[in-house]
Amino acid sequence: MPDNRPVIAHVLHRLDRAGAEVLATGLARALRDRFDFVFFCLDGLGPLAGELDHDGFVVEEFGRRPGIDLSVGRRLRERIKAHRVALIHAHQYTPFFYSALSRGRMPRRRRNPPILFTEHGRHYPDHRSTRRVLANKLLLSGTDRVTAVGQFVREALIRNEGINPKRIDVIYNGIAPGPIPADTDRQQARRQLGLDQDQPVAMQIARFHPVKDHATALHAWADVHKAMPEAKLVLVGEGEERAAMQTLADALGLSSVVQFTGPVEDARALIPAADVCMLTSLSEGISVTLLEAMAAARPVVATDVGGNGEVVEHNTTGLLAPRGDAAGLAGHVLSLLQNIEQARVMGLAGRSRLVERFTAEQMHAGYARLYESLM
């Protein structure tokens, strides 16, 4: 039988285990009965590429060179034509730029598939660039749409990118809630990490990148350690800042109470080991890490930046502090580690908020409706 599913091309930097990439692969798997997905990776493949290939998806790499690599636009155009792509779904700005570049000199000709540009987060600091505002007016054609993963991101696209508000939809990130972890899940996760079963534990899952501001997490933990020496901080992830953060932990006298796990294939399985989940970012879109903490019914302590305030309801599902406020974050962590009942109630409230607003089912349905309308 002929395959009549329209072809949608996901265009990304790489297929690493990060928020945008995980959400794109989840969309493809959830909607493959209605749409045929291909993946175009500008900068490399990444660990998710092999999984997608195993599942029968086409994954292609473009090897983008530093600077503006005009050949990528040309090669994208060739592959879009070869696969008879009906819609391009570009994740983040650079993939959107090259997707638009693939149209050649006549971007508004009807033979080109429309582009759906999804902005997953914002850089920090985030400034308006007149050059980029003008570029966006040229790159976006009349049939294109833009989605933001939260209201904060939408406002940034309007304010700093000059994109017409009528063109932008908000589709919140979502995950499959799964069952609430049982005591056995907690015990198993703690055994995996080598933690005592009764030890107070906070966990931060984030790549070691300057925007995640692990330094503030460590300075906050120095304050927590003074008040609760037996408490432990588990930092899950890998990245360019890891060595520097290990050095900082040693300098603060925290080497015995801060655990660096390195890269973990299934970080979500470790969350039941935590009593509190932290996120000290300088900027965020809609953090999948926070959603995973809520799914596990764990209270959250986070910086009040970007979309964190849309995810975490302060004093109800968790506690927020200003960007870089180590003392404030430490106080919030201590209040939850020292009050088990408050932590339990907040965790369950977070779980309810997730099910109400941030599920994968809701997210997938939102994108499916938009795909249909664009095609």
KOLSE-233229 format. One record per residue (C-alpha): residue number from 0; x, y, z; residue in three letters. Coordinates in nm, 4 decimals. Each point is the difference from the previous one (the first is absolute). Layout:
<atoms>
+-----+----------+----------+----------+------+
! seq !        X !        Y !        Z ! type !
+-----+----------+----------+----------+------+
! NUM !        X !        Y !        Z !  ALA !
...
+-----+----------+----------+----------+------+
</atoms>
This chain:
<atoms>
+-----+----------+----------+----------+------+
! seq !        X !        Y !        Z ! type !
+-----+----------+----------+----------+------+
!   0 !   0.0000 !   0.0000 !   0.0000 !  MET !
!   1 !   0.1260 !   0.3526 !  -0.0743 !  PRO !
!   2 !   0.1052 !   0.2066 !   0.3020 !  ASP !
!   3 !  -0.2177 !   0.3103 !  -0.0099 !  ASN !
!   4 !   0.1275 !   0.1517 !   0.3224 !  ARG !
!   5 !   0.1341 !   0.3548 !  -0.0510 !  PRO !
!   6 !   0.3741 !   0.0279 !   0.0685 !  VAL !
!   7 !   0.1157 !   0.2314 !   0.2788 !  ILE !
!   8 !   0.3692 !   0.0832 !   0.0368 !  ALA !
!   9 !   0.1302 !   0.0731 !   0.3491 !  HIS !
!  10 !   0.3046 !   0.2288 !  -0.0352 !  VAL !
!  11 !   0.2255 !   0.0147 !   0.3089 !  LEU !
!  12 !   0.3589 !   0.0672 !   0.1030 !  HIS !
!  13 !   0.0602 !  -0.3581 !   0.1205 !  ARG !
!  14 !  -0.1923 !  -0.2866 !   0.1555 !  LEU !
!  15 !   0.1380 !   0.0196 !   0.3526 !  ASP !
!  16 !  -0.1988 !  -0.0893 !   0.3109 !  ARG !
!  17 !  -0.1184 !   0.3554 !   0.0586 !  ALA !
!  18 !  -0.3386 !   0.1658 !   0.0240 !  GLY !
!  19 !  -0.0667 !   0.1011 !  -0.3613 !  ALA !
!  20 !   0.1409 !  -0.3222 !  -0.1415 !  GLU !
!  21 !  -0.1891 !  -0.2285 !   0.2376 !  VAL !
!  22 !  -0.3233 !   0.1832 !  -0.0729 !  LEU !
!  23 !   0.0544 !  -0.0212 !  -0.3785 !  ALA !
!  24 !   0.0649 !  -0.3733 !   0.0130 !  THR !
!  25 !  -0.3017 !  -0.0477 !   0.2251 !  GLY !
!  26 !  -0.2183 !   0.1850 !  -0.2504 !  LEU !
!  27 !   0.1194 !  -0.2222 !  -0.2837 !  ALA !
!  28 !  -0.0696 !  -0.3191 !   0.1907 !  ARG !
!  29 !  -0.3406 !   0.1137 !   0.1234 !  ALA !
!  30 !  -0.1261 !   0.1314 !  -0.3354 !  LEU !
!  31 !   0.1619 !  -0.2376 !  -0.2495 !  ARG !
!  32 !  -0.3327 !  -0.1618 !  -0.0810 !  ASP !
!  33 !  -0.1128 !   0.3328 !  -0.1503 !  ARG !
!  34 !   0.3275 !   0.1535 !  -0.1235 !  PHE !
!  35 !   0.3261 !  -0.1333 !  -0.1419 !  ASP !
!  36 !   0.2963 !   0.1643 !   0.1772 !  PHE !
!  37 !   0.3582 !   0.0504 !  -0.1129 !  VAL !
!  38 !   0.2782 !   0.1593 !   0.2068 !  PHE !
!  39 !   0.2588 !   0.2432 !  -0.1368 !  PHE !
!  40 !   0.2893 !   0.0673 !   0.2427 !  CYS !
!  41 !   0.2112 !   0.3059 !  -0.0788 !  LEU !
!  42 !   0.2956 !  -0.0558 !   0.2337 !  ASP !
!  43 !   0.0268 !  -0.3730 !   0.0701 !  GLY !
!  44 !  -0.2089 !  -0.3014 !   0.0886 !  LEU !
!  45 !  -0.0014 !  -0.0565 !   0.3756 !  GLY !
!  46 !  -0.1144 !  -0.3012 !   0.2032 !  PRO !
!  47 !  -0.3682 !   0.0185 !  -0.0951 !  LEU !
!  48 !   0.0842 !  -0.0415 !  -0.3692 !  ALA !
!  49 !   0.0738 !  -0.3693 !   0.0345 !  GLY !
!  50 !  -0.3256 !  -0.0613 !   0.1859 !  GLU !
!  51 !  -0.1994 !   0.1798 !  -0.2689 !  LEU !
!  52 !   0.1771 !  -0.1916 !  -0.2748 !  ASP !
!  53 !  -0.0832 !  -0.3245 !   0.1809 !  HIS !
!  54 !  -0.3646 !   0.1080 !   0.0135 !  ASP !
!  55 !  -0.0077 !   0.0504 !  -0.3759 !  GLY !
!  56 !   0.0353 !   0.3785 !  -0.0242 !  PHE !
!  57 !   0.2266 !   0.1667 !  -0.2555 !  VAL !
!  58 !   0.2797 !   0.1980 !   0.1670 !  VAL !
!  59 !   0.2457 !   0.2080 !  -0.2066 !  GLU !
!  60 !   0.2999 !   0.2093 !   0.1063 !  GLU !
!  61 !   0.1181 !   0.3202 !  -0.1724 !  PHE !
!  62 !   0.3367 !   0.0748 !   0.1656 !  GLY !
!  63 !  -0.0508 !   0.3763 !   0.0236 !  ARG !
!  64 !   0.3245 !   0.2004 !  -0.0060 !  ARG !
!  65 !   0.0676 !   0.2976 !   0.2333 !  PRO !
!  66 !  -0.1555 !   0.3291 !  -0.0991 !  GLY !
!  67 !  -0.2818 !   0.0196 !  -0.2533 !  ILE !
!  68 !   0.0343 !  -0.3139 !  -0.2102 !  ASP !
!  69 !  -0.1945 !   0.0769 !  -0.3167 !  LEU !
!  70 !   0.0469 !  -0.3564 !  -0.1249 !  SER !
!  71 !  -0.2297 !  -0.1248 !   0.2774 !  VAL !
!  72 !  -0.2913 !   0.1943 !  -0.1445 !  GLY !
!  73 !   0.0641 !  -0.1480 !  -0.3430 !  ARG !
!  74 !   0.0343 !  -0.3553 !   0.1299 !  ARG !
!  75 !  -0.3097 !   0.0372 !   0.2160 !  LEU !
!  76 !  -0.1945 !   0.1097 !  -0.3074 !  ARG !
!  77 !   0.1142 !  -0.3120 !  -0.1855 !  GLU !
!  78 !  -0.0994 !  -0.2340 !   0.2837 !  ARG !
!  79 !  -0.3338 !   0.1753 !   0.0544 !  ILE !
!  80 !  -0.0800 !  -0.0544 !  -0.3669 !  LYS !
!  81 !   0.1264 !  -0.3604 !   0.0029 !  ALA !
!  82 !  -0.2198 !  -0.0931 !   0.2967 !  HIS !
!  83 !  -0.2980 !   0.2003 !  -0.1302 !  ARG !
!  84 !  -0.0213 !   0.1857 !   0.3293 !  VAL !
!  85 !  -0.3381 !   0.1653 !   0.0591 !  ALA !
!  86 !   0.0950 !   0.1889 !   0.3176 !  LEU !
!  87 !   0.3268 !   0.0986 !   0.1678 !  ILE !
!  88 !   0.0039 !   0.0054 !   0.3812 !  HIS !
!  89 !   0.3100 !   0.1965 !   0.1035 !  ALA !
!  90 !   0.1037 !  -0.0194 !   0.3640 !  HIS !
!  91 !   0.1767 !   0.3156 !   0.1229 !  GLN !
!  92 !   0.1249 !   0.2965 !  -0.1956 !  TYR !
!  93 !   0.2996 !  -0.1303 !  -0.1969 !  THR !
!  94 !  -0.1959 !  -0.2961 !  -0.1429 !  PRO !
!  95 !  -0.2755 !   0.2472 !  -0.0915 !  PHE !
!  96 !   0.2523 !   0.2272 !  -0.1734 !  PHE !
!  97 !   0.1365 !  -0.2823 !  -0.2156 !  TYR !
!  98 !  -0.3495 !  -0.1325 !  -0.0699 !  SER !
!  99 !  -0.0963 !   0.3423 !  -0.1319 !  ALA !
! 100 !   0.3287 !   0.0230 !  -0.1909 !  LEU !
! 101 !  -0.0853 !  -0.3270 !  -0.1759 !  SER !
! 102 !  -0.2756 !   0.1806 !  -0.1900 !  ARG !
! 103 !   0.2544 !   0.1805 !  -0.2139 !  GLY !
! 104 !  -0.0672 !   0.3449 !  -0.1392 !  ARG !
! 105 !  -0.3777 !  -0.0291 !  -0.0198 !  MET !
! 106 !  -0.1138 !  -0.1052 !   0.3502 !  PRO !
! 107 !  -0.3682 !   0.0692 !  -0.0624 !  ARG !
! 108 !  -0.0472 !  -0.2168 !  -0.3040 !  ARG !
! 109 !  -0.2714 !  -0.2569 !   0.0628 !  ARG !
! 110 !   0.2243 !  -0.2942 !  -0.0860 !  ARG !
! 111 !   0.1833 !   0.0425 !   0.3319 !  ASN !
! 112 !  -0.1403 !  -0.1793 !   0.3065 !  PRO !
! 113 !  -0.1008 !   0.2236 !   0.2908 !  PRO !
! 114 !   0.2233 !   0.0231 !   0.3062 !  ILE !
! 115 !  -0.1086 !  -0.0453 !   0.3585 !  LEU !
! 116 !   0.2661 !   0.1632 !   0.2188 !  PHE !
! 117 !  -0.0045 !  -0.1105 !   0.3643 !  THR !
! 118 !   0.1951 !   0.2080 !   0.2512 !  GLU !
! 119 !   0.0863 !  -0.2152 !   0.3011 !  HIS !
! 120 !   0.1817 !   0.2564 !   0.2141 !  GLY !
! 121 !   0.1944 !   0.3244 !   0.0033 !  ARG !
! 122 !   0.3641 !   0.0927 !   0.0485 !  HIS !
! 123 !   0.1102 !   0.2043 !   0.2985 !  TYR !
! 124 !   0.0342 !   0.2926 !  -0.0172 !  PRO !
! 125 !  -0.2670 !   0.0416 !  -0.2666 !  ASP !
! 126 !   0.0133 !   0.3221 !  -0.2038 !  HIS !
! 127 !  -0.1860 !   0.1379 !  -0.2989 !  ARG !
! 128 !   0.2034 !   0.0093 !  -0.3203 !  SER !
! 129 !  -0.1219 !   0.2326 !  -0.2747 !  THR !
! 130 !   0.1893 !  -0.2057 !  -0.2582 !  ARG !
! 131 !  -0.1723 !  -0.3184 !   0.1107 !  ARG !
! 132 !  -0.3428 !   0.1637 !   0.0118 !  VAL !
! 133 !   0.0460 !   0.1073 !  -0.3624 !  LEU !
! 134 !   0.1302 !  -0.3454 !  -0.0952 !  ALA !
! 135 !  -0.3041 !  -0.1672 !   0.1525 !  ASN !
! 136 !  -0.2318 !   0.2097 !  -0.2160 !  LYS !
! 137 !   0.1785 !  -0.1399 !  -0.3052 !  LEU !
! 138 !   0.0339 !  -0.3584 !   0.1220 !  LEU !
! 139 !  -0.3613 !  -0.0579 !   0.1073 !  LEU !
! 140 !  -0.2401 !  -0.0466 !  -0.2875 !  SER !
! 141 !  -0.3732 !   0.0501 !   0.0162 !  GLY !
! 142 !  -0.0738 !  -0.3708 !   0.0482 !  THR !
! 143 !   0.2470 !  -0.0538 !   0.2867 !  ASP !
! 144 !  -0.0907 !  -0.0249 !   0.3676 !  ARG !
! 145 !   0.1917 !   0.0274 !   0.3250 !  VAL !
! 146 !  -0.0541 !  -0.1853 !   0.3257 !  THR !
! 147 !   0.1390 !   0.0881 !   0.3403 !  ALA !
! 148 !   0.0227 !  -0.2551 !   0.2794 !  VAL !
! 149 !  -0.1334 !   0.2540 !   0.2515 !  GLY !
! 150 !  -0.1322 !   0.3531 !   0.0429 !  GLN !
! 151 !   0.3404 !   0.1370 !   0.1042 !  PHE !
! 152 !   0.1561 !  -0.1326 !  -0.3207 !  VAL !
! 153 !  -0.2882 !   0.1417 !  -0.2065 !  ARG !
! 154 !   0.0492 !   0.3457 !   0.1514 !  GLU !
! 155 !   0.3732 !  -0.0165 !  -0.0771 !  ALA !
! 156 !  -0.0731 !  -0.0884 !  -0.3635 !  LEU !
! 157 !  -0.2265 !   0.3024 !  -0.0278 !  ILE !
! 158 !   0.2268 !   0.2401 !   0.1896 !  ARG !
! 159 !   0.3463 !  -0.1040 !  -0.1168 !  ASN !
! 160 !  -0.0644 !  -0.1736 !  -0.3343 !  GLU !
! 161 !  -0.2700 !   0.2336 !  -0.1306 !  GLY !
! 162 !  -0.2323 !  -0.2881 !  -0.0922 !  ILE !
! 163 !  -0.3675 !   0.0847 !  -0.0419 !  ASN !
! 164 !  -0.1960 !  -0.1260 !   0.3056 !  PRO !
! 165 !  -0.2752 !  -0.1328 !  -0.2293 !  LYS !
! 166 !   0.2501 !  -0.2412 !  -0.1519 !  ARG !
! 167 !   0.1045 !  -0.1595 !   0.3336 !  ILE !
! 168 !  -0.1789 !  -0.2855 !   0.1793 !  ASP !
! 169 !   0.0922 !  -0.1271 !   0.3456 !  VAL !
! 170 !   0.0207 !  -0.3777 !   0.0347 !  ILE !
! 171 !   0.1345 !  -0.0980 !   0.3388 !  TYR !
! 172 !   0.2601 !  -0.2718 !   0.0283 !  ASN !
! 173 !  -0.1429 !  -0.3186 !   0.1415 !  GLY !
! 174 !   0.1043 !  -0.3453 !   0.1160 !  ILE !
! 175 !  -0.1760 !  -0.3278 !   0.0721 !  ALA !
! 176 !  -0.0653 !   0.0114 !   0.3761 !  PRO !
! 177 !   0.0332 !  -0.3722 !   0.0625 !  GLY !
! 178 !  -0.0783 !  -0.1429 !   0.3447 !  PRO !
! 179 !   0.1070 !   0.1786 !   0.3172 !  ILE !
! 180 !   0.3237 !  -0.1666 !   0.1178 !  PRO !
! 181 !  -0.0419 !  -0.2488 !   0.2823 !  ALA !
! 182 !   0.2277 !  -0.0436 !   0.3023 !  ASP !
! 183 !   0.1719 !  -0.2847 !  -0.1845 !  THR !
! 184 !   0.0871 !   0.2390 !  -0.2847 !  ASP !
! 185 !   0.1530 !   0.2379 !   0.2515 !  ARG !
! 186 !   0.2007 !  -0.2771 !   0.1624 !  GLN !
! 187 !   0.1252 !  -0.1314 !  -0.3332 !  GLN !
! 188 !   0.1035 !   0.3464 !  -0.1242 !  ALA !
! 189 !   0.1872 !   0.0650 !   0.3226 !  ARG !
! 190 !   0.1801 !  -0.3315 !  -0.0229 !  ARG !
! 191 !   0.0985 !   0.0835 !  -0.3576 !  GLN !
! 192 !   0.1492 !   0.3289 !   0.1186 !  LEU !
! 193 !   0.1591 !  -0.1475 !   0.3123 !  GLY !
! 194 !  -0.2097 !   0.2167 !   0.2338 !  LEU !
! 195 !  -0.1166 !  -0.0873 !   0.3500 !  ASP !
! 196 !  -0.3717 !  -0.0695 !   0.0119 !  GLN !
! 197 !  -0.0641 !   0.2615 !   0.2728 !  ASP !
! 198 !   0.2342 !   0.2705 !  -0.1300 !  GLN !
! 199 !  -0.1570 !   0.3375 !  -0.0984 !  PRO !
! 200 !   0.0628 !   0.0410 !  -0.3734 !  VAL !
! 201 !  -0.0475 !   0.2767 !  -0.2557 !  ALA !
! 202 !   0.0571 !  -0.0589 !  -0.3701 !  MET !
! 203 !   0.0677 !   0.2266 !  -0.2974 !  GLN !
! 204 !  -0.0200 !  -0.1462 !  -0.3504 !  ILE !
! 205 !   0.1533 !   0.2353 !  -0.2547 !  ALA !
! 206 !   0.2829 !   0.0093 !  -0.2491 !  ARG !
! 207 !   0.3101 !   0.1753 !   0.1333 !  PHE !
! 208 !  -0.0338 !   0.3213 !  -0.1988 !  HIS !
! 209 !   0.0376 !   0.3611 !   0.1238 !  PRO !
! 210 !  -0.3735 !   0.0690 !  -0.0442 !  VAL !
! 211 !  -0.0822 !  -0.2719 !   0.2571 !  LYS !
! 212 !   0.2098 !   0.1862 !   0.2614 !  ASP !
! 213 !   0.1195 !  -0.2995 !   0.2005 !  HIS !
! 214 !   0.2267 !   0.2381 !   0.1911 !  ALA !
! 215 !  -0.3042 !   0.1477 !   0.1744 !  THR !
! 216 !  -0.1215 !  -0.3516 !   0.0812 !  ALA !
! 217 !   0.3338 !  -0.0784 !   0.1651 !  LEU !
! 218 !   0.0117 !   0.3264 !   0.1964 !  HIS !
! 219 !  -0.3561 !  -0.0701 !   0.1151 !  ALA !
! 220 !   0.1059 !  -0.3482 !   0.1059 !  TRP !
! 221 !   0.2819 !   0.1451 !   0.2097 !  ALA !
! 222 !  -0.2723 !   0.1727 !   0.2058 !  ASP !
! 223 !  -0.2125 !  -0.3152 !   0.0127 !  VAL !
! 224 !   0.3029 !  -0.1994 !   0.1158 !  HIS !
! 225 !   0.0585 !   0.2310 !   0.2962 !  LYS !
! 226 !  -0.3547 !  -0.0559 !   0.1264 !  ALA !
! 227 !  -0.0408 !  -0.3648 !  -0.1065 !  MET !
! 228 !   0.3415 !  -0.1685 !  -0.0367 !  PRO !
! 229 !  -0.1506 !  -0.3399 !  -0.0825 !  GLU !
! 230 !  -0.1886 !   0.1289 !  -0.3079 !  ALA !
! 231 !   0.1332 !  -0.0805 !  -0.3458 !  LYS !
! 232 !  -0.0287 !   0.1739 !  -0.3377 !  LEU !
! 233 !  -0.0015 !  -0.2190 !  -0.3109 !  VAL !
! 234 !   0.0898 !   0.1734 !  -0.3283 !  LEU !
! 235 !  -0.1054 !  -0.2043 !  -0.3028 !  VAL !
! 236 !   0.1385 !   0.0824 !  -0.3420 !  GLY !
! 237 !   0.3054 !   0.0726 !  -0.2090 !  GLU !
! 238 !   0.1401 !   0.3045 !  -0.1780 !  GLY !
! 239 !   0.2739 !   0.2542 !  -0.0425 !  GLU !
! 240 !  -0.0294 !   0.1434 !   0.3529 !  GLU !
! 241 !   0.0181 !  -0.3272 !   0.1900 !  ARG !
! 242 !   0.3722 !   0.0069 !   0.0807 !  ALA !
! 243 !  -0.0207 !   0.3622 !   0.1180 !  ALA !
! 244 !  -0.2965 !  -0.0832 !   0.2235 !  MET !
! 245 !   0.1836 !  -0.2962 !   0.1531 !  GLN !
! 246 !   0.2885 !   0.2345 !   0.0771 !  THR !
! 247 !  -0.2426 !   0.2490 !   0.1579 !  LEU !
! 248 !  -0.1605 !  -0.2742 !   0.2105 !  ALA !
! 249 !   0.3428 !  -0.0957 !   0.1316 !  ASP !
! 250 !   0.0834 !   0.3651 !   0.0760 !  ALA !
! 251 !  -0.3257 !   0.0374 !   0.1954 !  LEU !
! 252 !   0.0735 !  -0.3138 !   0.2020 !  GLY !
! 253 !  -0.2938 !  -0.1878 !  -0.1533 !  LEU !
! 254 !   0.1738 !  -0.2911 !  -0.1712 !  SER !
! 255 !  -0.1456 !  -0.2501 !   0.2498 !  SER !
! 256 !  -0.3593 !   0.1258 !  -0.0297 !  VAL !
! 257 !  -0.0296 !   0.0820 !  -0.3721 !  VAL !
! 258 !  -0.0188 !  -0.2892 !  -0.2443 !  GLN !
! 259 !   0.0701 !   0.0444 !  -0.3717 !  PHE !
! 260 !  -0.1594 !  -0.2910 !  -0.1865 !  THR !
! 261 !   0.1263 !   0.0840 !  -0.3475 !  GLY !
! 262 !  -0.2181 !  -0.0849 !  -0.3013 !  PRO !
! 263 !  -0.3001 !  -0.2210 !   0.0783 !  VAL !
! 264 !  -0.2098 !  -0.1683 !  -0.2673 !  GLU !
! 265 !  -0.3254 !   0.0132 !   0.1992 !  ASP !
! 266 !   0.0285 !   0.2894 !   0.2424 !  ALA !
! 267 !  -0.3725 !  -0.0091 !   0.0725 !  ARG !
! 268 !   0.0418 !  -0.3369 !   0.1714 !  ALA !
! 269 !   0.2265 !   0.1648 !   0.2590 !  LEU !
! 270 !  -0.2515 !   0.2679 !   0.1083 !  ILE !
! 271 !  -0.1761 !  -0.2246 !   0.2574 !  PRO !
! 272 !   0.3269 !   0.0068 !   0.1991 !  ALA !
! 273 !  -0.0476 !   0.3731 !   0.0637 !  ALA !
! 274 !  -0.1979 !   0.1713 !   0.2727 !  ASP !
! 275 !   0.0233 !   0.3321 !  -0.1859 !  VAL !
! 276 !   0.0842 !   0.0849 !  -0.3620 !  CYS !
! 277 !   0.1974 !   0.3156 !  -0.0783 !  MET !
! 278 !   0.0571 !   0.2134 !  -0.3086 !  LEU !
! 279 !   0.2200 !   0.3101 !   0.0263 !  THR !
! 280 !  -0.0058 !   0.1176 !  -0.3623 !  SER !
! 281 !   0.0568 !   0.3574 !  -0.1129 !  LEU !
! 282 !  -0.2614 !  -0.0511 !  -0.2721 !  SER !
! 283 !  -0.2497 !  -0.2741 !  -0.0910 !  GLU !
! 284 !  -0.2790 !  -0.0675 !  -0.2428 !  GLY !
! 285 !  -0.2335 !  -0.2690 !   0.1337 !  ILE !
! 286 !   0.2391 !  -0.2369 !   0.1734 !  SER !
! 287 !  -0.0617 !  -0.3685 !  -0.0629 !  VAL !
! 288 !   0.2124 !  -0.0708 !   0.3090 !  THR !
! 289 !  -0.2517 !   0.1857 !   0.2159 !  LEU !
! 290 !  -0.2871 !  -0.1873 !  -0.1639 !  LEU !
! 291 !   0.1706 !  -0.3316 !   0.0749 !  GLU !
! 292 !   0.0428 !   0.1014 !   0.3645 !  ALA !
! 293 !  -0.3698 !   0.0829 !   0.0185 !  MET !
! 294 !  -0.0909 !  -0.3335 !  -0.1611 !  ALA !
! 295 !   0.1923 !  -0.1694 !   0.2804 !  ALA !
! 296 !  -0.1921 !   0.2092 !   0.2573 !  ALA !
! 297 !   0.3172 !   0.1746 !   0.1164 !  ARG !
! 298 !  -0.0102 !   0.3642 !   0.1130 !  PRO !
! 299 !   0.2108 !   0.2440 !  -0.1988 !  VAL !
! 300 !   0.2371 !   0.2767 !   0.1040 !  VAL !
! 301 !   0.0915 !   0.2130 !  -0.3005 !  ALA !
! 302 !   0.1003 !   0.3434 !  -0.1159 !  THR !
! 303 !  -0.2861 !   0.2251 !  -0.1022 !  ASP !
! 304 !   0.1163 !   0.0446 !  -0.3580 !  VAL !
! 305 !  -0.1522 !  -0.0520 !  -0.3424 !  GLY !
! 306 !  -0.2792 !  -0.2535 !   0.0020 !  GLY !
! 307 !   0.0794 !  -0.1432 !   0.3452 !  ASN !
! 308 !  -0.2757 !   0.2119 !   0.1513 !  GLY !
! 309 !  -0.2465 !  -0.1449 !  -0.2509 !  GLU !
! 310 !   0.0938 !  -0.3525 !   0.1077 !  VAL !
! 311 !   0.0536 !   0.0420 !   0.3745 !  VAL !
! 312 !  -0.2761 !   0.1569 !   0.2062 !  GLU !
! 313 !   0.1889 !   0.1722 !   0.2817 !  HIS !
! 314 !  -0.0947 !  -0.1217 !   0.3503 !  ASN !
! 315 !  -0.2306 !  -0.2632 !  -0.1515 !  THR !
! 316 !   0.2049 !  -0.2371 !  -0.2176 !  THR !
! 317 !   0.3428 !   0.1316 !   0.0907 !  GLY !
! 318 !   0.2031 !   0.3047 !   0.0934 !  LEU !
! 319 !   0.1608 !   0.2643 !  -0.2219 !  LEU !
! 320 !   0.2896 !   0.2359 !   0.0628 !  ALA !
! 321 !   0.1617 !   0.2757 !  -0.2095 !  PRO !
! 322 !   0.2716 !  -0.0835 !  -0.2510 !  ARG !
! 323 !   0.3371 !  -0.0477 !   0.1755 !  GLY !
! 324 !  -0.1493 !   0.0152 !   0.3524 !  ASP !
! 325 !   0.1973 !  -0.2806 !   0.1661 !  ALA !
! 326 !  -0.1197 !   0.0906 !   0.3497 !  ALA !
! 327 !  -0.3635 !   0.0059 !  -0.1060 !  GLY !
! 328 !   0.0266 !  -0.3329 !  -0.1784 !  LEU !
! 329 !   0.1751 !  -0.1544 !   0.3004 !  ALA !
! 330 !  -0.2752 !   0.1203 !   0.2306 !  GLY !
! 331 !  -0.2659 !  -0.1531 !  -0.2229 !  HIS !
! 332 !   0.1816 !  -0.3340 !  -0.0199 !  VAL !
! 333 !   0.0455 !  -0.0126 !   0.3777 !  LEU !
! 334 !  -0.3655 !   0.0825 !   0.0638 !  SER !
! 335 !  -0.1049 !  -0.3015 !  -0.2093 !  LEU !
! 336 !   0.2660 !  -0.2420 !   0.1257 !  LEU !
! 337 !  -0.0931 !   0.0898 !   0.3583 !  GLN !
! 338 !  -0.3755 !  -0.0279 !  -0.0564 !  ASN !
! 339 !  -0.0825 !  -0.3339 !  -0.1578 !  ILE !
! 340 !  -0.3770 !   0.0584 !   0.0016 !  GLU !
! 341 !   0.0290 !   0.3360 !  -0.1768 !  GLN !
! 342 !   0.2238 !  -0.1602 !  -0.2615 !  ALA !
! 343 !  -0.2458 !  -0.2865 !  -0.0508 !  ARG !
! 344 !  -0.2998 !   0.2331 !  -0.0434 !  VAL !
! 345 !   0.1878 !   0.2246 !  -0.2441 !  MET !
! 346 !   0.1186 !  -0.3000 !  -0.1991 !  GLY !
! 347 !  -0.3524 !  -0.1348 !  -0.0399 !  LEU !
! 348 !  -0.1263 !   0.3459 !  -0.0970 !  ALA !
! 349 !   0.2697 !   0.0148 !  -0.2658 !  GLY !
! 350 !  -0.1063 !  -0.3374 !  -0.1335 !  ARG !
! 351 !  -0.3612 !   0.1230 !  -0.0299 !  SER !
! 352 !   0.1144 !   0.3155 !  -0.1792 !  ARG !
! 353 !   0.1990 !  -0.2075 !  -0.2471 !  LEU !
! 354 !  -0.2953 !  -0.2265 !  -0.0831 !  VAL !
! 355 !  -0.2247 !   0.3031 !  -0.0447 !  GLU !
! 356 !   0.2283 !   0.2095 !  -0.2205 !  ARG !
! 357 !   0.3246 !  -0.1618 !  -0.1172 !  PHE !
! 358 !  -0.0631 !  -0.3473 !  -0.1419 !  THR !
! 359 !   0.1485 !  -0.1453 !  -0.3166 !  ALA !
! 360 !  -0.3510 !  -0.0837 !  -0.1195 !  GLU !
! 361 !  -0.1016 !   0.3673 !   0.0126 !  GLN !
! 362 !   0.3229 !   0.1090 !  -0.1695 !  MET !
! 363 !  -0.0267 !  -0.2576 !  -0.2795 !  HIS !
! 364 !  -0.3631 !   0.0923 !  -0.0678 !  ALA !
! 365 !   0.0950 !   0.3680 !  -0.0246 !  GLY !
! 366 !   0.2736 !  -0.0639 !  -0.2553 !  TYR !
! 367 !  -0.2158 !  -0.2420 !  -0.1986 !  ALA !
! 368 !  -0.2707 !   0.2657 !  -0.0366 !  ARG !
! 369 !   0.2589 !   0.2526 !  -0.1125 !  LEU !
! 370 !   0.1569 !  -0.2446 !  -0.2473 !  TYR !
! 371 !  -0.3390 !  -0.0621 !  -0.1581 !  GLU !
! 372 !  -0.0825 !   0.3690 !  -0.0256 !  SER !
! 373 !   0.3356 !   0.0837 !  -0.1604 !  LEU !
! 374 !  -0.0308 !  -0.2736 !  -0.2625 !  MET !
+-----+----------+----------+----------+------+
</atoms>
